Amino acid sequence: MTPDQIHLLRRSFAKIEPKASLAALVFYRRLFELAPQVRHLFKSDIESQSAKLMDMIGLAVSLTDRPGSLESELRELGARHLDYGTLDAHYAVVGTALLDMLSEVLGDGFTPATKAAWTEFYALISRKMIEGAAAARIDSAASESPATGVPGKGKG
Ligand code: HEM
């Protein structure tokens, strides 16, 4: 990502943050409209879920110019998402819901350049999460005994 794009991300995130509850409501309403089949995966209340999502996006935005430190955190987050029932295919629809939410909450502030910056940013973080999930799946398969086919300590 370019320094200009990072600047646009930070600036728009600063506008979203004070409206975190509204942003979360808009985001989840849009997500469940686009993908009603993922609704049952979300077990905690929407307020705490929204706070976590905002924290994570905020952290990711603040670390964009230090990709090394961001990488391991995102891979671990992706691995945890396996336990939440997240499939690789869900990342695209979550990305669409995120962009639609930004467009609704930022209004005219959601310029084509801001949209491009968020699109690239989401592609980057979701790619790292998907990589982390893939690595965790391999670890889990490797911990099953190949000789007997009896599951080991992996997640099955
Ligand atoms: C870049 C994309 C995403 C980010 C930054 C993100 C971030 C988070 C964070 C920070 C949490 C809190 C728990 C934790 O830290 O382990 C969480 C939980 C969760 N996420 Fe994500 N997530 C993303 C994509 C997705 C996708 C694609 C799905 C699939 C539908 C999903 C479904 C969930 C679920 C089901 C939970 C647990 C919620 C609950 O128990 O109520 N997330 N996410």
Backbone and ligand atoms as CSV (ligand in chain L), in Angstrom:
chain,resi,resn,atom,element,x,y,z
A,1,MET,N,N,0.851,-1.198,0.000
A,1,MET,CA,C,0.000,0.000,0.000
A,1,MET,C,C,0.887,1.248,0.000
A,2,THR,N,N,0.422,2.309,-0.644
A,2,THR,CA,C,1.222,3.542,-0.709
A,2,THR,C,C,0.987,4.367,0.568
A,3,PRO,N,N,1.923,5.266,0.893
A,3,PRO,CA,C,1.731,6.147,2.059
A,3,PRO,C,C,0.426,6.950,1.952
A,4,ASP,N,N,0.070,7.372,0.741
A,4,ASP,CA,C,-1.184,8.111,0.552
A,4,ASP,C,C,-2.386,7.259,0.930
A,5,GLN,N,N,-2.331,5.989,0.539
A,5,GLN,CA,C,-3.452,5.088,0.853
A,5,GLN,C,C,-3.552,4.856,2.357
A,6,ILE,N,N,-2.404,4.711,3.004
A,6,ILE,CA,C,-2.404,4.513,4.458
A,6,ILE,C,C,-2.994,5.746,5.143
A,7,HIS,N,N,-2.646,6.902,4.631
A,7,HIS,CA,C,-3.192,8.146,5.164
A,7,HIS,C,C,-4.720,8.185,5.014
A,8,LEU,N,N,-5.215,7.769,3.855
A,8,LEU,CA,C,-6.670,7.751,3.618
A,8,LEU,C,C,-7.375,6.774,4.555
A,9,LEU,N,N,-6.745,5.625,4.787
A,9,LEU,CA,C,-7.320,4.639,5.701
A,9,LEU,C,C,-7.448,5.214,7.101
A,10,ARG,N,N,-6.357,5.816,7.572
A,10,ARG,CA,C,-6.352,6.380,8.926
A,10,ARG,C,C,-7.391,7.470,9.065
A,11,ARG,N,N,-7.455,8.327,8.035
A,11,ARG,CA,C,-8.386,9.451,8.114
A,11,ARG,C,C,-9.827,8.953,8.150
A,12,SER,N,N,-10.144,7.970,7.319
A,12,SER,CA,C,-11.535,7.505,7.313
A,12,SER,C,C,-11.836,6.675,8.552
A,13,PHE,N,N,-10.840,5.917,9.038
A,13,PHE,CA,C,-11.089,5.156,10.273
A,13,PHE,C,C,-11.370,6.107,11.441
A,14,ALA,N,N,-10.656,7.248,11.485
A,14,ALA,CA,C,-10.877,8.235,12.553
A,14,ALA,C,C,-12.308,8.782,12.517
A,15,LYS,N,N,-12.902,8.814,11.325
A,15,LYS,CA,C,-14.297,9.288,11.216
A,15,LYS,C,C,-15.292,8.205,11.615
A,16,ILE,N,N,-14.923,6.952,11.421
A,16,ILE,CA,C,-15.816,5.828,11.729
A,16,ILE,C,C,-15.804,5.518,13.230
A,17,GLU,N,N,-14.622,5.623,13.820
A,17,GLU,CA,C,-14.445,5.185,15.211
A,17,GLU,C,C,-15.446,5.788,16.205
A,18,PRO,N,N,-15.679,7.110,16.163
A,18,PRO,CA,C,-16.663,7.667,17.107
A,18,PRO,C,C,-18.081,7.158,16.852
A,19,LYS,N,N,-18.312,6.571,15.676
A,19,LYS,CA,C,-19.648,6.048,15.341
A,19,LYS,C,C,-19.602,4.519,15.287
A,20,ALA,N,N,-18.795,3.918,16.148
A,20,ALA,CA,C,-18.562,2.471,16.080
A,20,ALA,C,C,-19.846,1.639,16.191
A,21,SER,N,N,-20.765,2.050,17.091
A,21,SER,CA,C,-21.994,1.255,17.261
A,21,SER,C,C,-22.852,1.304,16.006
A,22,LEU,N,N,-22.994,2.502,15.455
A,22,LEU,CA,C,-23.762,2.648,14.221
A,22,LEU,C,C,-23.096,1.848,13.096
A,23,ALA,N,N,-21.775,1.990,13.006
A,23,ALA,CA,C,-21.039,1.292,11.949
A,23,ALA,C,C,-21.259,-0.214,12.071
A,24,ALA,N,N,-21.227,-0.728,13.298
A,24,ALA,CA,C,-21.417,-2.171,13.503
A,24,ALA,C,C,-22.822,-2.606,13.108
A,25,LEU,N,N,-23.817,-1.792,13.487
A,25,LEU,CA,C,-25.192,-2.144,13.122
A,25,LEU,C,C,-25.348,-2.195,11.607
A,26,VAL,N,N,-24.812,-1.185,10.932
A,26,VAL,CA,C,-24.902,-1.126,9.469
A,26,VAL,C,C,-24.160,-2.320,8.856
A,27,PHE,N,N,-22.974,-2.600,9.403
A,27,PHE,CA,C,-22.153,-3.695,8.883
A,27,PHE,C,C,-22.870,-5.049,9.020
A,28,TYR,N,N,-23.362,-5.364,10.229
A,28,TYR,CA,C,-23.988,-6.685,10.426
A,28,TYR,C,C,-25.323,-6.809,9.702
A,29,ARG,N,N,-26.072,-5.689,9.635
A,29,ARG,CA,C,-27.330,-5.745,8.905
A,29,ARG,C,C,-27.044,-6.108,7.436
A,30,ARG,N,N,-26.027,-5.446,6.873
A,30,ARG,CA,C,-25.664,-5.695,5.479
A,30,ARG,C,C,-25.124,-7.122,5.292
A,31,LEU,N,N,-24.261,-7.548,6.251
A,31,LEU,CA,C,-23.687,-8.892,6.139
A,31,LEU,C,C,-24.781,-9.962,6.153
A,32,PHE,N,N,-25.748,-9.848,7.080
A,32,PHE,CA,C,-26.779,-10.881,7.209
A,32,PHE,C,C,-27.802,-10.814,6.073
A,33,GLU,N,N,-27.883,-9.618,5.441
A,33,GLU,CA,C,-28.716,-9.481,4.245
A,33,GLU,C,C,-28.052,-10.225,3.071
A,34,LEU,N,N,-26.732,-10.036,2.947
A,34,LEU,CA,C,-25.987,-10.670,1.846
A,34,LEU,C,C,-25.786,-12.163,2.079
A,35,ALA,N,N,-25.609,-12.549,3.341
A,35,ALA,CA,C,-25.251,-13.942,3.651
A,35,ALA,C,C,-25.959,-14.406,4.934
A,36,PRO,N,N,-27.285,-14.616,4.836
A,36,PRO,CA,C,-28.028,-15.025,6.049
A,36,PRO,C,C,-27.482,-16.324,6.663
A,37,GLN,N,N,-26.817,-17.133,5.831
A,37,GLN,CA,C,-26.294,-18.422,6.328
A,37,GLN,C,C,-25.163,-18.275,7.336
A,38,VAL,N,N,-24.557,-17.083,7.488
A,38,VAL,CA,C,-23.468,-16.948,8.466
A,38,VAL,C,C,-23.973,-16.430,9.811
A,39,ARG,N,N,-25.237,-16.048,9.874
A,39,ARG,CA,C,-25.756,-15.414,11.088
A,39,ARG,C,C,-25.561,-16.280,12.330
A,40,HIS,N,N,-25.809,-17.580,12.203
A,40,HIS,CA,C,-25.730,-18.467,13.369
A,40,HIS,C,C,-24.307,-18.606,13.921
A,41,LEU,N,N,-23.298,-18.184,13.141
A,41,LEU,CA,C,-21.910,-18.294,13.619
A,41,LEU,C,C,-21.616,-17.264,14.710
A,42,PHE,N,N,-22.362,-16.166,14.698
A,42,PHE,CA,C,-22.099,-15.069,15.641
A,42,PHE,C,C,-22.883,-15.287,16.922
A,43,LYS,N,N,-22.136,-15.655,17.996
A,43,LYS,CA,C,-22.801,-16.053,19.238
A,43,LYS,C,C,-22.805,-14.941,20.285
A,44,SER,N,N,-21.758,-14.110,20.293
A,44,SER,CA,C,-21.718,-13.067,21.319
A,44,SER,C,C,-22.590,-11.897,20.888
A,45,ASP,N,N,-22.907,-11.000,21.859
A,45,ASP,CA,C,-23.814,-9.914,21.506
A,45,ASP,C,C,-23.123,-8.948,20.538
A,46,ILE,N,N,-23.934,-8.293,19.764
A,46,ILE,CA,C,-23.455,-7.484,18.653
A,46,ILE,C,C,-22.550,-6.339,19.131
A,47,GLU,N,N,-22.853,-5.801,20.323
A,47,GLU,CA,C,-22.044,-4.692,20.843
A,47,GLU,C,C,-20.597,-5.112,21.079
A,48,SER,N,N,-20.405,-6.244,21.761
A,48,SER,CA,C,-19.024,-6.651,22.055
A,48,SER,C,C,-18.326,-7.123,20.781
A,49,GLN,N,N,-19.092,-7.743,19.898
A,49,GLN,CA,C,-18.527,-8.169,18.619
A,49,GLN,C,C,-18.067,-6.957,17.806
A,50,SER,N,N,-18.872,-5.899,17.838
A,50,SER,CA,C,-18.529,-4.704,17.064
A,50,SER,C,C,-17.299,-4.023,17.649
A,51,ALA,N,N,-17.206,-4.008,18.983
A,51,ALA,CA,C,-16.042,-3.385,19.621
A,51,ALA,C,C,-14.776,-4.124,19.209
A,52,LYS,N,N,-14.856,-5.458,19.164
A,52,LYS,CA,C,-13.685,-6.264,18.795
A,52,LYS,C,C,-13.281,-6.028,17.338
A,53,LEU,N,N,-14.299,-5.975,16.491
A,53,LEU,CA,C,-14.010,-5.775,15.066
A,53,LEU,C,C,-13.357,-4.409,14.846
A,54,MET,N,N,-13.900,-3.375,15.522
A,54,MET,CA,C,-13.333,-2.024,15.392
A,54,MET,C,C,-11.902,-1.989,15.932
A,55,ASP,N,N,-11.680,-2.656,17.080
A,55,ASP,CA,C,-10.328,-2.689,17.661
A,55,ASP,C,C,-9.352,-3.309,16.684
A,56,MET,N,N,-9.790,-4.420,16.097
A,56,MET,CA,C,-8.903,-5.147,15.211
A,56,MET,C,C,-8.605,-4.334,13.948
A,57,ILE,N,N,-9.654,-3.736,13.373
A,57,ILE,CA,C,-9.433,-2.939,12.167
A,57,ILE,C,C,-8.563,-1.724,12.513
A,58,GLY,N,N,-8.818,-1.136,13.693
A,58,GLY,CA,C,-8.026,0.015,14.129
A,58,GLY,C,C,-6.566,-0.357,14.288
A,59,LEU,N,N,-6.341,-1.508,14.896
A,59,LEU,CA,C,-4.965,-1.981,15.102
A,59,LEU,C,C,-4.303,-2.237,13.744
A,60,ALA,N,N,-5.040,-2.902,12.882
A,60,ALA,CA,C,-4.497,-3.216,11.559
A,60,ALA,C,C,-4.153,-1.929,10.808
A,61,VAL,N,N,-5.055,-0.931,10.907
A,61,VAL,CA,C,-4.793,0.346,10.230
A,61,VAL,C,C,-3.527,0.983,10.806
A,62,SER,N,N,-3.385,0.934,12.135
A,62,SER,CA,C,-2.231,1.602,12.742
A,62,SER,C,C,-0.920,0.866,12.461
A,63,LEU,N,N,-1.025,-0.397,12.102
A,63,LEU,CA,C,0.197,-1.173,11.848
A,63,LEU,C,C,0.530,-1.330,10.365
A,64,THR,N,N,-0.271,-0.694,9.502
A,64,THR,CA,C,-0.070,-0.930,8.063
A,64,THR,C,C,1.340,-0.605,7.580
A,65,ASP,N,N,2.014,0.339,8.243
A,65,ASP,CA,C,3.369,0.625,7.773
A,65,ASP,C,C,4.428,-0.245,8.451
A,66,ARG,N,N,3.975,-1.188,9.283
A,66,ARG,CA,C,4.899,-2.183,9.844
A,66,ARG,C,C,4.332,-3.565,9.559
A,67,PRO,N,N,4.306,-3.985,8.297
A,67,PRO,CA,C,3.620,-5.225,7.914
A,67,PRO,C,C,4.119,-6.464,8.664
A,68,GLY,N,N,5.384,-6.463,9.063
A,68,GLY,CA,C,5.934,-7.624,9.768
A,68,GLY,C,C,5.178,-7.935,11.050
A,69,SER,N,N,4.915,-6.906,11.855
A,69,SER,CA,C,4.245,-7.142,13.140
A,69,SER,C,C,2.768,-7.463,12.946
A,70,LEU,N,N,2.224,-6.981,11.826
A,70,LEU,CA,C,0.815,-7.231,11.538
A,70,LEU,C,C,0.599,-8.683,11.115
A,71,GLU,N,N,1.562,-9.195,10.386
A,71,GLU,CA,C,1.419,-10.497,9.752
A,71,GLU,C,C,1.094,-11.634,10.728
A,72,SER,N,N,1.908,-11.773,11.797
A,72,SER,CA,C,1.690,-12.925,12.678
A,72,SER,C,C,0.367,-12.804,13.419
A,73,GLU,N,N,0.016,-11.561,13.770
A,73,GLU,CA,C,-1.252,-11.361,14.462
A,73,GLU,C,C,-2.446,-11.762,13.585
A,74,LEU,N,N,-2.374,-11.384,12.313
A,74,LEU,CA,C,-3.468,-11.708,11.392
A,74,LEU,C,C,-3.545,-13.207,11.104
A,75,ARG,N,N,-2.386,-13.846,11.015
A,75,ARG,CA,C,-2.389,-15.298,10.785
A,75,ARG,C,C,-3.027,-16.032,11.962
A,76,GLU,N,N,-2.707,-15.573,13.176
A,76,GLU,CA,C,-3.325,-16.194,14.364
A,76,GLU,C,C,-4.827,-15.941,14.402
A,77,LEU,N,N,-5.206,-14.723,14.044
A,77,LEU,CA,C,-6.639,-14.390,14.003
A,77,LEU,C,C,-7.352,-15.287,12.987
A,78,GLY,N,N,-6.716,-15.505,11.840
A,78,GLY,CA,C,-7.293,-16.374,10.813
A,78,GLY,C,C,-7.440,-17.807,11.309
A,79,ALA,N,N,-6.439,-18.279,12.041
A,79,ALA,CA,C,-6.500,-19.643,12.582
A,79,ALA,C,C,-7.650,-19.750,13.597
A,80,ARG,N,N,-7.812,-18.728,14.441
A,80,ARG,CA,C,-8.927,-18.756,15.411
A,80,ARG,C,C,-10.275,-18.776,14.697
A,81,HIS,N,N,-10.344,-18.132,13.531
A,81,HIS,CA,C,-11.613,-18.094,12.800
A,81,HIS,C,C,-12.079,-19.464,12.314
A,82,LEU,N,N,-11.155,-20.431,12.226
A,82,LEU,CA,C,-11.574,-21.799,11.886
A,82,LEU,C,C,-12.523,-22.313,12.950
A,83,ASP,N,N,-12.184,-22.016,14.213
A,83,ASP,CA,C,-13.032,-22.464,15.321
A,83,ASP,C,C,-14.394,-21.756,15.340
A,84,TYR,N,N,-14.452,-20.588,14.706
A,84,TYR,CA,C,-15.742,-19.873,14.653
A,84,TYR,C,C,-16.607,-20.362,13.497
A,85,GLY,N,N,-16.062,-21.311,12.709
A,85,GLY,CA,C,-16.831,-21.850,11.580
A,85,GLY,C,C,-16.688,-21.030,10.304
A,86,THR,N,N,-15.688,-20.149,10.263
A,86,THR,CA,C,-15.486,-19.307,9.085
A,86,THR,C,C,-14.861,-20.107,7.942
A,87,LEU,N,N,-15.444,-19.978,6.756
A,87,LEU,CA,C,-14.892,-20.603,5.551
A,87,LEU,C,C,-14.157,-19.536,4.736
A,88,ASP,N,N,-13.184,-19.953,3.921
A,88,ASP,CA,C,-12.443,-18.998,3.085
A,88,ASP,C,C,-13.413,-18.150,2.242
A,89,ALA,N,N,-14.455,-18.801,1.753
A,89,ALA,CA,C,-15.407,-18.118,0.872
A,89,ALA,C,C,-16.153,-16.979,1.580
A,90,HIS,N,N,-16.205,-17.012,2.921
A,90,HIS,CA,C,-16.923,-15.948,3.640
A,90,HIS,C,C,-16.203,-14.596,3.592
A,91,TYR,N,N,-14.882,-14.639,3.349
A,91,TYR,CA,C,-14.125,-13.375,3.395
A,91,TYR,C,C,-14.603,-12.376,2.345
A,92,ALA,N,N,-15.002,-12.872,1.179
A,92,ALA,CA,C,-15.437,-11.947,0.126
A,92,ALA,C,C,-16.696,-11.199,0.548
A,93,VAL,N,N,-17.656,-11.914,1.122
A,93,VAL,CA,C,-18.923,-11.274,1.476
A,93,VAL,C,C,-18.744,-10.316,2.663
A,94,VAL,N,N,-17.846,-10.671,3.582
A,94,VAL,CA,C,-17.541,-9.766,4.704
A,94,VAL,C,C,-16.878,-8.489,4.154
A,95,GLY,N,N,-16.030,-8.640,3.142
A,95,GLY,CA,C,-15.390,-7.479,2.510
A,95,GLY,C,C,-16.417,-6.563,1.860
A,96,THR,N,N,-17.391,-7.164,1.186
A,96,THR,CA,C,-18.451,-6.360,0.564
A,96,THR,C,C,-19.258,-5.615,1.622
A,97,ALA,N,N,-19.598,-6.310,2.715
A,97,ALA,CA,C,-20.374,-5.667,3.789
A,97,ALA,C,C,-19.578,-4.516,4.413
A,98,LEU,N,N,-18.272,-4.706,4.534
A,98,LEU,CA,C,-17.414,-3.656,5.099
A,98,LEU,C,C,-17.405,-2.417,4.192
A,99,LEU,N,N,-17.226,-2.632,2.885
A,99,LEU,CA,C,-17.201,-1.497,1.947
A,99,LEU,C,C,-18.556,-0.790,1.895
A,100,ASP,N,N,-19.637,-1.569,1.928
A,100,ASP,CA,C,-20.977,-0.960,1.908
A,100,ASP,C,C,-21.210,-0.134,3.172
A,101,MET,N,N,-20.735,-0.662,4.311
A,101,MET,CA,C,-20.869,0.071,5.571
A,101,MET,C,C,-20.086,1.385,5.495
A,102,LEU,N,N,-18.856,1.330,5.005
A,102,LEU,CA,C,-18.030,2.543,4.903
A,102,LEU,C,C,-18.706,3.575,4.006
A,103,SER,N,N,-19.275,3.099,2.907
A,103,SER,CA,C,-19.946,4.004,1.977
A,103,SER,C,C,-21.136,4.686,2.657
A,104,GLU,N,N,-21.915,3.889,3.421
A,104,GLU,CA,C,-23.097,4.458,4.084
A,104,GLU,C,C,-22.707,5.433,5.190
A,105,VAL,N,N,-21.727,5.056,6.016
A,105,VAL,CA,C,-21.372,5.892,7.174
A,105,VAL,C,C,-20.535,7.109,6.768
A,106,LEU,N,N,-19.648,6.950,5.784
A,106,LEU,CA,C,-18.789,8.080,5.390
A,106,LEU,C,C,-19.449,9.009,4.374
A,107,GLY,N,N,-20.466,8.512,3.680
A,107,GLY,CA,C,-21.159,9.348,2.694
A,107,GLY,C,C,-20.195,9.862,1.628
A,108,ASP,N,N,-20.210,11.201,1.428
A,108,ASP,CA,C,-19.356,11.812,0.398
A,108,ASP,C,C,-17.870,11.610,0.685
A,109,GLY,N,N,-17.541,11.362,1.959
A,109,GLY,CA,C,-16.140,11.148,2.319
A,109,GLY,C,C,-15.575,9.845,1.746
A,110,PHE,N,N,-16.481,8.973,1.284
A,110,PHE,CA,C,-16.029,7.705,0.716
A,110,PHE,C,C,-15.722,7.919,-0.768
A,111,THR,N,N,-14.615,8.571,-1.020
A,111,THR,CA,C,-14.205,8.905,-2.392
A,111,THR,C,C,-13.671,7.653,-3.090
A,112,PRO,N,N,-13.560,7.689,-4.423
A,112,PRO,CA,C,-12.996,6.526,-5.128
A,112,PRO,C,C,-11.611,6.137,-4.604
A,113,ALA,N,N,-10.790,7.139,-4.243
A,113,ALA,CA,C,-9.443,6.820,-3.732
A,113,ALA,C,C,-9.525,6.138,-2.366
A,114,THR,N,N,-10.485,6.576,-1.526
A,114,THR,CA,C,-10.661,5.955,-0.203
A,114,THR,C,C,-11.160,4.524,-0.373
A,115,LYS,N,N,-12.086,4.355,-1.310
A,115,LYS,CA,C,-12.614,3.013,-1.582
A,115,LYS,C,C,-11.489,2.083,-2.051
A,116,ALA,N,N,-10.632,2.583,-2.944
A,116,ALA,CA,C,-9.526,1.769,-3.449
A,116,ALA,C,C,-8.577,1.381,-2.313
A,117,ALA,N,N,-8.333,2.326,-1.406
A,117,ALA,CA,C,-7.431,2.053,-0.281
A,117,ALA,C,C,-8.006,0.956,0.631
A,118,TRP,N,N,-9.312,1.031,0.932
A,118,TRP,CA,C,-9.934,0.013,1.788
A,118,TRP,C,C,-10.012,-1.340,1.091
A,119,THR,N,N,-10.252,-1.307,-0.224
A,119,THR,CA,C,-10.328,-2.562,-0.983
A,119,THR,C,C,-8.987,-3.284,-0.911
A,120,GLU,N,N,-7.923,-2.516,-1.116
A,120,GLU,CA,C,-6.591,-3.123,-1.091
A,120,GLU,C,C,-6.243,-3.602,0.321
A,121,PHE,N,N,-6.579,-2.794,1.296
A,121,PHE,CA,C,-6.301,-3.123,2.691
A,121,PHE,C,C,-7.034,-4.405,3.121
A,122,TYR,N,N,-8.321,-4.495,2.765
A,122,TYR,CA,C,-9.075,-5.694,3.148
A,122,TYR,C,C,-8.512,-6.935,2.452
A,123,ALA,N,N,-8.111,-6.777,1.186
A,123,ALA,CA,C,-7.529,-7.914,0.453
A,123,ALA,C,C,-6.274,-8.399,1.172
A,124,LEU,N,N,-5.486,-7.432,1.637
A,124,LEU,CA,C,-4.238,-7.756,2.339
A,124,LEU,C,C,-4.502,-8.493,3.660
A,125,ILE,N,N,-5.400,-7.940,4.494
A,125,ILE,CA,C,-5.604,-8.585,5.794
A,125,ILE,C,C,-6.336,-9.921,5.649
A,126,SER,N,N,-7.286,-9.996,4.712
A,126,SER,CA,C,-7.991,-11.276,4.587
A,126,SER,C,C,-7.065,-12.354,4.018
A,127,ARG,N,N,-6.128,-11.946,3.128
A,127,ARG,CA,C,-5.176,-12.927,2.591
A,127,ARG,C,C,-4.323,-13.514,3.711
A,128,LYS,N,N,-3.870,-12.660,4.628
A,128,LYS,CA,C,-3.051,-13.140,5.757
A,128,LYS,C,C,-3.869,-14.066,6.664
A,129,MET,N,N,-5.132,-13.704,6.903
A,129,MET,CA,C,-5.981,-14.547,7.755
A,129,MET,C,C,-6.223,-15.907,7.113
A,130,ILE,N,N,-6.479,-15.905,5.800
A,130,ILE,CA,C,-6.725,-17.166,5.083
A,130,ILE,C,C,-5.462,-18.040,5.089
A,131,GLU,N,N,-4.291,-17.402,4.951
A,131,GLU,CA,C,-3.026,-18.150,5.029
A,131,GLU,C,C,-2.863,-18.784,6.408
A,132,GLY,N,N,-3.194,-18.017,7.440
A,132,GLY,CA,C,-3.085,-18.535,8.811
A,132,GLY,C,C,-4.020,-19.712,9.039
A,133,ALA,N,N,-5.222,-19.614,8.466
A,133,ALA,CA,C,-6.191,-20.705,8.608
A,133,ALA,C,C,-5.695,-21.950,7.879
A,134,ALA,N,N,-5.117,-21.757,6.684
A,134,ALA,CA,C,-4.612,-22.897,5.901
A,134,ALA,C,C,-3.484,-23.589,6.668
A,135,ALA,N,N,-2.585,-22.803,7.262
A,135,ALA,CA,C,-1.467,-23.385,8.023
A,135,ALA,C,C,-1.994,-24.152,9.229
A,136,ALA,N,N,-3.019,-23.623,9.878
A,136,ALA,CA,C,-3.581,-24.304,11.053
A,136,ALA,C,C,-4.262,-25.610,10.656
A,137,ARG,N,N,-4.895,-25.622,9.480
A,137,ARG,CA,C,-5.520,-26.866,8.992
A,137,ARG,C,C,-4.465,-27.942,8.747
A,138,ILE,N,N,-3.320,-27.529,8.168
A,138,ILE,CA,C,-2.243,-28.486,7.901
A,138,ILE,C,C,-1.682,-29.026,9.222
A,139,ASP,N,N,-1.450,-28.139,10.203
A,139,ASP,CA,C,-0.949,-28.569,11.517
A,139,ASP,C,C,-1.898,-29.576,12.137
A,140,SER,N,N,-3.182,-29.273,12.025
A,140,SER,CA,C,-4.178,-30.129,12.647
A,140,SER,C,C,-4.239,-31.493,11.955
A,141,ALA,N,N,-4.122,-31.511,10.613
A,141,ALA,CA,C,-4.126,-32.789,9.888
A,141,ALA,C,C,-2.872,-33.593,10.211
A,142,ALA,N,N,-1.719,-32.908,10.371
A,142,ALA,CA,C,-0.456,-33.591,10.635
A,142,ALA,C,C,-0.442,-34.246,12.012
A,143,SER,N,N,-1.269,-33.756,12.927
A,143,SER,CA,C,-1.252,-34.330,14.267
A,143,SER,C,C,-2.162,-35.552,14.372
A,144,GLU,N,N,-2.792,-35.929,13.248
A,144,GLU,CA,C,-3.567,-37.171,13.244
A,144,GLU,C,C,-2.659,-38.298,12.780
A,145,SER,N,N,-2.801,-39.491,13.379
A,145,SER,CA,C,-1.906,-40.583,13.047
A,145,SER,C,C,-2.225,-41.161,11.663
A,146,PRO,N,N,-1.253,-41.078,10.714
A,146,PRO,CA,C,-1.525,-41.598,9.374
A,146,PRO,C,C,-1.593,-43.116,9.348
A,147,ALA,N,N,-0.870,-43.802,10.275
A,147,ALA,CA,C,-0.810,-45.262,10.254
A,147,ALA,C,C,-2.155,-45.886,10.624
A,148,THR,N,N,-2.813,-45.373,11.603
A,148,THR,CA,C,-4.040,-45.988,12.108
A,148,THR,C,C,-5.291,-45.258,11.655
A,149,GLY,N,N,-5.098,-44.005,11.218
A,149,GLY,CA,C,-6.267,-43.211,10.878
A,149,GLY,C,C,-7.009,-42.750,12.126
A,150,VAL,N,N,-6.408,-43.033,13.298
A,150,VAL,CA,C,-7.061,-42.608,14.549
A,150,VAL,C,C,-6.720,-41.141,14.793
A,151,PRO,N,N,-7.727,-40.308,15.034
A,151,PRO,CA,C,-7.419,-38.894,15.254
A,151,PRO,C,C,-6.518,-38.708,16.468
A,152,GLY,N,N,-5.551,-37.808,16.319
A,152,GLY,CA,C,-4.669,-37.484,17.425
A,152,GLY,C,C,-5.192,-36.283,18.184
A,153,LYS,N,N,-4.264,-35.406,18.535
A,153,LYS,CA,C,-4.703,-34.257,19.320
A,153,LYS,C,C,-5.162,-33.074,18.458
A,154,GLY,N,N,-5.227,-33.294,17.156
A,154,GLY,CA,C,-5.629,-32.207,16.268
A,154,GLY,C,C,-7.092,-31.893,16.461
A,155,LYS,N,N,-7.526,-30.859,15.729
A,155,LYS,CA,C,-8.919,-30.438,15.894
A,155,LYS,C,C,-9.868,-31.314,15.085
A,156,GLY,N,N,-9.300,-32.326,14.365
A,156,GLY,CA,C,-10.146,-33.242,13.617
A,156,GLY,C,C,-10.521,-32.646,12.335
L,1,HEM,C1,C,-10.487,-9.207,7.783
L,1,HEM,C2,C,-11.533,-9.843,8.207
L,1,HEM,C3,C,-11.903,-10.078,9.647
L,1,HEM,C4,C,-11.471,-9.490,10.804
L,1,HEM,C5,C,-10.466,-8.350,10.968
L,1,HEM,C6,C,-12.170,-10.156,11.908
L,1,HEM,C7,C,-11.976,-9.861,13.252
L,1,HEM,C8,C,-12.534,-10.575,14.303
L,1,HEM,C9,C,-12.189,-10.401,15.692
L,1,HEM,C10,C,-11.166,-9.402,16.218
L,1,HEM,C11,C,-12.940,-11.256,16.419
L,1,HEM,C12,C,-12.912,-11.417,17.942
L,1,HEM,C13,C,-12.388,-12.748,18.397
L,1,HEM,C14,C,-10.891,-12.993,18.207
L,1,HEM,O1,O,-10.072,-12.069,18.324
L,1,HEM,O2,O,-10.539,-14.162,17.935
L,1,HEM,C15,C,-13.771,-11.995,15.479
L,1,HEM,C16,C,-14.705,-12.966,15.816
L,1,HEM,C17,C,-15.526,-13.613,14.906
L,1,HEM,N1,N,-15.508,-13.469,13.543
L,1,HEM,FE1,FE,-14.257,-12.300,12.473
L,1,HEM,N2,N,-13.007,-11.115,11.398
L,1,HEM,C18,C,-12.878,-11.092,10.024
L,1,HEM,C19,C,-13.539,-11.896,9.117
L,1,HEM,C20,C,-14.546,-12.773,9.439
L,1,HEM,C21,C,-15.274,-13.572,8.485
L,1,HEM,C22,C,-15.036,-13.615,6.972
L,1,HEM,C23,C,-16.194,-14.280,9.182
L,1,HEM,C24,C,-17.205,-15.264,8.591
L,1,HEM,C25,C,-18.474,-15.127,8.645
L,1,HEM,C26,C,-16.032,-13.946,10.604
L,1,HEM,C27,C,-16.745,-14.466,11.650
L,1,HEM,C28,C,-16.458,-14.286,12.993
L,1,HEM,C29,C,-17.163,-14.991,14.064
L,1,HEM,C30,C,-18.306,-15.971,13.876
L,1,HEM,C31,C,-16.570,-14.576,15.271
L,1,HEM,C32,C,-16.956,-15.035,16.686
L,1,HEM,C33,C,-18.151,-14.209,17.084
L,1,HEM,C34,C,-18.966,-14.704,18.235
L,1,HEM,O3,O,-18.619,-15.637,18.950
L,1,HEM,O4,O,-20.032,-14.107,18.379
L,1,HEM,N3,N,-15.029,-13.018,10.710
L,1,HEM,N4,N,-13.518,-11.552,14.196
